[in-house]
Amino acid sequence: MLDLGVSTIVGRDIAASENAESPKLIWRAGEWVLHSLYLILFFLSSVAYIFFDFYLSFLQVTLCLIFFWSLTVQNAGQSVLLARKEYRIAALIQAAGVLARAIATLAALYYYKADINTFLFVQVLFAIAQMCITSAACRKILHESIVGIDVEKITSVAKSIFMKGRPLVFFGISGAAVLQLDKIIIGSFSKPELLASYYLAMTLCLVPVSVLAGPVAQYFQPKIIRSFISKDILLSEQQIKSMLTILIGVVALPSAILWINREIIIHAWLHGQPNSAEVAHYAGVLLPGIALGALGYVPYTLLVAGQDYRAQALMSVFMTVCTLAAVTFFARTNNILAICWAYTLYHSISMLISWARVFYLKAELNIPYAARAAAYAFFLVFSVVVVLSAIALGKNIYYS
């Protein structure tokens, strides 16, 4: 959330760059923006600590800031690797880094001391190590030498990144708020049992999108941006169709299988807990909308390619405010099912608004294939729905 949109901008601009020197400047400038941001946050947190009471010690607050700083700098480096199509290196560093951090933290808590200081120290240590490894990989791939860095040029590019990234701050905050504040709001008005059932259903339904759709989008985004910048319309359309096909395969089909067998899967997952049926009921409402929302990665990629950041931020803020207002209203009456419908609508409408924005800008962005891409997406979704309906109908007939 707190990276000022640096990862998005760095990835987009490097993928679009044809100059050998530009990626180095863009990457370093992005890092400078993040360094400056977290120095400011450290100063603000130090001042705030003097005047306000914190549950955490000053050391713990500082460790948290160092941790988030290292993660955001690491994410910027990941964007560089993905933009340069170094998928294997990026995946290896990310997977090994996250796994090593998790294992080391668990070991330290179990064998040394189970407290927040131990947790934070290990997290920070391994996050910084991962950041340094990612930075080294970026230097090697970009053939960068520390000697001869042009500070003036980097400062100029950093200012440009900061100005372009301002709308993405609101985009990131809105996305984080709509996906996290619902639990806090529900927990403020409803019983813990209701929150638990909702939380479990939401967590399960987000798995296909968060685990599978994200990597697909990261793989195709640099390719689509590059073909977009080079104005290769035919190649761009082919890549969009390939992305849509794979998204349907890795999100819609697993989601469909999960939806059909949700009672059995959730019952086994929760070991027959009393709220299994309730979780399955909520998941039945949430899953279709969240799966449809994954198709929003395609228009999002096109809008990032066209640097349409401000409109995306405004749309995101509007949808977040409406959704959280609905969550608050329904949470007061303990109507969790209505909240599930609110999130289904949020994901579906957000996806449709993004596609509508692409249609609106298709002439300006030179995307004449927008209608064909949308029709292809509709055809794929319709095909999955038909197959899903046939299977569900056959299942009902068989068990009846």
C-alpha positions as a printed Julia matrix, in Angstrom:
400×3 Matrix{Float64}:
   0.0     0.0     0.0
   2.71    2.48    1.01
   4.91    2.46   -2.08
   3.4     5.48   -3.92
   2.68    3.22   -6.89
   6.42    2.83   -7.47
   6.27   -0.91   -8.31
   3.54   -0.36  -10.91
   5.26    2.62  -12.53
   8.75    1.07  -12.49
   7.44   -2.16  -14.07
   5.43   -0.27  -16.7
   8.16    2.21  -17.67
  10.92   -0.39  -17.85
   8.75   -2.71  -19.98
   8.07    0.23  -22.31
  11.69    1.43  -22.42
  13.82    0.88  -25.52
  16.89    2.75  -24.25
  19.51    0.57  -22.53
  20.25    3.22  -19.9
  16.66    4.13  -19.03
  15.8     0.98  -17.01
  18.74    1.64  -14.68
  17.61    5.22  -14.09
  13.98    4.2   -13.59
  14.86    1.46  -11.11
  17.25    3.61   -9.08
  14.83    6.55   -9.15
  12.04    4.29   -7.88
  14.26    3.15   -5.02
  15.13    6.76   -4.16
  11.42    7.59   -3.93
  10.9     4.69   -1.52
  13.97    5.6     0.57
  12.72    9.18    0.84
   9.19    8.07    1.71
  10.3     5.82    4.55
  12.7     8.4     5.95
   9.75   10.79    6.15
   7.59    8.07    7.77
  10.35    7.38   10.3
  10.5    11.08   11.19
   6.69   11.28   11.51
   6.52    8.13   13.63
   9.29    9.46   15.9
   7.39   12.71   16.43
   4.1    10.86   16.93
   5.72    8.6    19.5
   6.54   11.63   21.65
   2.96   12.91   21.75
   0.82    9.75   21.6
   0.63    6.42   23.43
   1.57    3.36   21.38
   1.01   -0.3    22.19
   4.41   -1.01   20.61
   7.8     0.2    21.8
   9.79    2.68   19.72
  12.14   -0.14   18.69
   9.19   -2.24   17.51
   7.7     0.66   15.52
  11.1     1.25   13.9
  11.48   -2.44   13.06
   8.01   -2.42   11.45
   9.01    0.55    9.27
  12.29   -1.13    8.27
  10.36   -4.28    7.41
   7.85   -2.46    5.2
  10.63   -0.42    3.6
  12.59   -3.55    2.66
   9.46   -5.23    1.28
   8.5    -2.26   -0.92
  12.08   -1.88   -2.25
  12.09   -5.64   -2.91
   8.76   -5.33   -4.77
  10.22   -2.6    -6.97
  13.1    -4.94   -7.79
  10.62   -7.72   -8.56
   8.89   -5.37  -11.0
  12.24   -4.81  -12.73
  12.86   -8.56  -13.1
   9.35   -9.2   -14.42
   9.54   -6.24  -16.83
  12.78   -7.72  -18.21
  11.05  -11.12  -18.53
  13.3   -12.76  -15.93
  10.42  -14.85  -14.62
  12.45  -17.77  -13.27
  14.82  -15.59  -11.25
  11.95  -13.47   -9.92
   9.93  -16.53   -8.92
  12.92  -18.27   -7.33
  13.89  -15.23   -5.24
  10.31  -14.55   -4.17
   9.45  -18.16   -3.29
  12.75  -18.88   -1.53
  12.68  -15.55    0.32
   9.14  -15.92    1.63
   9.63  -19.57    2.57
  12.96  -18.93    4.31
  11.51  -16.01    6.26
   8.53  -18.1     7.38
  10.64  -21.12    8.45
  13.23  -18.97   10.24
  10.53  -17.02   12.1
   8.75  -20.19   13.17
  12.03  -21.73   14.34
  13.03  -18.62   16.3
   9.62  -18.39   17.99
   9.67  -22.09   18.87
  13.29  -22.58   19.93
  14.34  -19.12   21.15
  11.54  -16.91   22.45
   7.9   -16.45   21.42
   7.48  -12.7    21.56
   6.98   -9.82   19.15
  10.63   -8.68   19.28
  11.86  -12.07   18.11
   9.23  -12.11   15.38
  10.15   -8.62   14.13
  13.93   -9.1    14.25
  13.8   -12.31   12.2
  11.29  -10.85    9.73
  13.43   -7.75    9.23
  16.67   -9.7     8.88
  15.32  -12.02    6.19
  13.38   -9.28    4.39
  16.56   -7.18    4.1
  18.49  -10.24    2.87
  15.84  -10.87    0.19
  15.91   -7.19   -0.8
  19.71   -7.3    -1.21
  19.55  -10.48   -3.3
  16.85   -8.95   -5.53
  18.93   -5.78   -5.89
  21.99   -7.82   -6.88
  19.94   -9.7    -9.49
  18.65   -6.4   -10.91
  22.18   -4.97  -11.14
  23.37   -8.05  -12.99
  20.47   -8.1   -15.43
  20.64   -4.36  -16.11
  24.47   -4.46  -16.29
  24.62   -1.64  -13.8
  27.75   -0.37  -12.11
  27.56    1.64   -8.89
  30.38    3.81  -10.22
  29.24    6.72  -12.37
  25.62    6.99  -11.18
  24.19   10.29  -12.4
  22.53   11.71   -9.3
  20.98   14.62  -11.19
  19.27   12.36  -13.73
  18.04    9.97  -11.04
  16.6    12.9    -9.04
  14.77   14.15  -12.12
  13.28   10.71  -12.87
  12.4    10.25   -9.19
  10.37   13.47   -9.26
   8.54   12.21  -12.35
   7.76    8.86  -10.66
   6.51   10.65   -7.55
   4.16   12.88   -9.57
   2.81    9.98  -11.62
   2.45    7.8    -8.54
   0.21   10.12   -6.52
  -3.08    8.72   -7.91
  -1.83    5.19   -7.31
  -1.48    5.96   -3.6
  -5.26    6.28   -3.41
  -5.66    3.24   -5.65
  -3.51    1.15   -3.3
  -5.12    2.45   -0.12
  -8.6     1.82   -1.54
  -7.71   -1.73   -2.55
  -6.23   -2.49    0.86
  -9.18   -0.89    2.67
 -11.9    -2.76    0.8
 -10.16   -6.12    1.3
  -9.25   -5.64    4.97
 -11.61   -3.24    6.72
 -14.63   -5.48    6.2
 -13.39   -7.8     8.98
 -12.88   -4.89   11.37
 -16.32   -3.46   10.59
 -18.09   -6.81   10.95
 -16.17   -7.53   14.15
 -17.34   -4.21   15.61
 -21.04   -5.04   15.2
 -21.39   -8.8    14.94
 -20.63  -11.84   17.06
 -17.21  -13.5    16.65
 -18.88  -16.65   15.26
 -20.42  -14.7    12.36
 -17.11  -12.99   11.61
 -15.29  -16.34   11.68
 -17.65  -17.91    9.13
 -17.41  -14.88    6.84
 -13.63  -14.7     7.17
 -13.19  -18.39    6.31
 -15.49  -18.13    3.28
 -13.74  -15.0     1.97
 -10.28  -16.5     2.51
 -11.16  -19.67    0.62
 -12.8   -17.8    -2.28
  -9.8   -15.51   -2.76
  -7.34  -18.39   -3.14
  -7.75  -18.94   -6.93
  -7.42  -15.2    -7.62
  -4.58  -14.38   -5.24
  -2.53  -17.53   -5.85
  -3.13  -18.13   -9.56
  -4.41  -14.96  -11.26
  -1.69  -12.68   -9.86
   1.24  -14.56  -11.44
  -0.59  -14.76  -14.78
  -1.08  -10.98  -14.75
   2.59  -10.43  -13.81
   3.68  -12.66  -16.7
   1.58  -10.97  -19.37
   1.73   -7.36  -18.21
   5.27   -6.57  -19.53
   4.54   -8.32  -22.83
   1.29   -6.41  -23.37
   2.85   -3.09  -22.38
   5.74   -3.63  -24.8
   3.44   -4.5   -27.72
   1.18   -1.58  -26.74
   4.08    0.89  -26.82
   5.37   -0.5   -30.13
   1.8    -0.19  -31.51
   1.79   -3.82  -32.63
  -2.0    -4.19  -32.56
  -2.08   -7.78  -33.84
   0.43   -9.04  -31.27
  -1.27   -7.1   -28.48
  -4.65   -8.65  -29.32
  -3.14  -12.14  -29.39
  -1.55  -11.58  -25.98
  -4.81  -10.28  -24.53
  -6.67  -13.37  -25.77
  -3.96  -15.65  -24.39
  -4.16  -13.89  -21.03
  -7.95  -14.23  -20.96
  -7.78  -17.91  -21.85
  -5.25  -18.69  -19.14
  -7.13  -16.63  -16.54
 -10.27  -18.62  -17.28
  -8.27  -21.84  -17.0
  -6.53  -21.06  -13.7
  -9.32  -19.08  -11.99
 -12.74  -19.84  -13.46
 -12.35  -23.61  -13.73
 -10.9   -24.16  -10.21
 -13.54  -21.76   -8.86
 -16.25  -23.71  -10.69
 -15.01  -27.02   -9.26
 -14.85  -25.44   -5.81
 -18.35  -23.97   -6.18
 -19.93  -27.28   -7.22
 -18.24  -29.24   -4.43
 -18.07  -26.48   -1.83
 -20.02  -28.35    0.85
 -17.77  -31.42    0.67
 -14.53  -29.42    0.38
 -15.35  -26.98    3.19
 -16.6   -29.76    5.46
 -13.29  -31.59    5.0
 -11.27  -28.36    5.32
 -12.93  -27.41    8.62
 -12.94  -31.0     9.93
 -16.72  -31.0    10.28
 -16.99  -27.88   12.44
 -20.58  -26.72   13.16
 -20.21  -23.61   10.98
 -19.18  -25.6     7.86
 -22.64  -25.26    6.27
 -22.69  -21.52    6.95
 -19.22  -21.05    5.42
 -20.32  -23.03    2.36
 -23.43  -20.84    2.04
 -21.38  -17.63    2.09
 -18.82  -19.1    -0.31
 -21.6   -19.96   -2.76
 -22.41  -16.24   -3.04
 -18.84  -14.87   -2.97
 -17.1   -17.25   -5.35
 -18.76  -16.32   -8.7
 -18.22  -12.59   -8.2
 -14.6   -12.94   -7.12
 -13.86  -15.28  -10.03
 -15.41  -12.8   -12.48
 -13.36  -10.02  -10.91
 -10.16  -11.77  -12.06
 -11.02  -10.74  -15.64
 -10.42   -7.17  -14.48
  -6.67   -7.84  -14.69
  -6.92   -7.48  -18.47
  -8.38   -3.94  -18.68
  -6.17   -2.97  -15.72
  -3.08   -3.97  -17.72
  -4.25   -1.95  -20.74
  -4.98    1.09  -18.56
  -1.55    0.83  -16.91
   0.01    0.64  -20.38
  -1.84    3.84  -21.27
  -0.85    5.42  -17.89
  -4.49    6.05  -17.02
  -3.74    6.18  -13.3
  -6.0     9.0   -12.13
  -9.23    7.48  -13.44
  -8.38    4.11  -11.92
  -7.78    5.76   -8.57
 -11.11    7.61   -8.7
 -12.99    4.44   -9.67
 -11.3     2.48   -6.91
 -12.04    5.07   -4.22
 -15.7     5.32   -5.32
 -16.22    1.54   -5.3
 -14.45    1.19   -1.94
 -16.56    3.88   -0.26
 -19.81    2.36   -1.59
 -18.82   -1.18   -0.6
 -17.65   -0.33    2.9
 -20.77    1.78    3.46
 -22.87   -1.26    2.54
 -20.76   -3.47    4.82
 -21.31   -1.07    7.72
 -25.05   -0.91    7.1
 -25.52   -4.68    6.89
 -23.09   -5.43    9.74
 -25.27   -3.39   12.1
 -28.12   -5.85   11.41
 -25.85   -8.95   11.41
 -26.79   -9.63    7.78
 -23.56  -11.35    6.68
 -25.18  -12.83    3.57
 -25.95   -9.31    2.3
 -22.29   -8.39    2.86
 -21.31  -11.36    0.7
 -23.58  -10.06   -2.05
 -22.02   -6.59   -1.63
 -18.56   -8.04   -2.28
 -19.77  -10.12   -5.2
 -21.13   -6.92   -6.73
 -17.93   -5.04   -5.87
 -15.7    -7.47   -7.76
 -18.07   -7.81  -10.71
 -18.84   -4.11  -11.11
 -15.19   -3.1   -10.68
 -14.31   -5.45  -13.51
 -17.08   -4.05  -15.73
 -16.12   -0.43  -14.98
 -12.51   -1.17  -15.98
 -13.68   -2.67  -19.26
 -15.97    0.33  -19.81
 -13.0     2.65  -19.28
 -11.01    0.75  -21.91
 -13.93    1.08  -24.35
 -14.12    4.8   -23.63
 -10.39    5.27  -24.31
 -10.01    2.74  -27.14
  -9.45    5.44  -29.77
  -7.12    7.48  -27.58
  -5.14    4.42  -26.5
  -5.27    2.82  -29.98
  -7.05   -0.35  -28.84
  -9.37   -1.18  -31.76
  -9.66   -4.78  -30.56
 -11.31   -3.83  -27.24
 -14.77   -5.03  -28.34
 -13.38   -8.3   -29.72
 -11.45   -8.95  -26.51
 -14.57   -8.33  -24.41
 -16.63  -10.6   -26.68
 -13.98  -13.3   -26.34
 -14.06  -12.92  -22.54
 -17.87  -13.19  -22.58
 -17.66  -16.33  -24.75
 -15.2   -17.98  -22.33
 -17.29  -17.09  -19.27
 -20.49  -18.26  -21.0
 -18.83  -21.58  -21.9
 -17.75  -22.14  -18.28
 -21.25  -21.25  -17.02
 -22.87  -23.7   -19.46
 -20.52  -26.52  -18.46
 -20.95  -25.65  -14.78
 -24.75  -25.64  -15.08
 -24.73  -28.99  -16.86
 -22.52  -30.55  -14.17
 -24.61  -29.06  -11.35
 -27.82  -30.25  -12.98
 -26.41  -33.74  -13.49
 -25.21  -33.83   -9.9
 -28.68  -32.85   -8.61
 -30.37  -35.47  -10.8
 -27.92  -38.14   -9.64
 -28.39  -37.43   -5.94
 -32.15  -37.03   -6.23
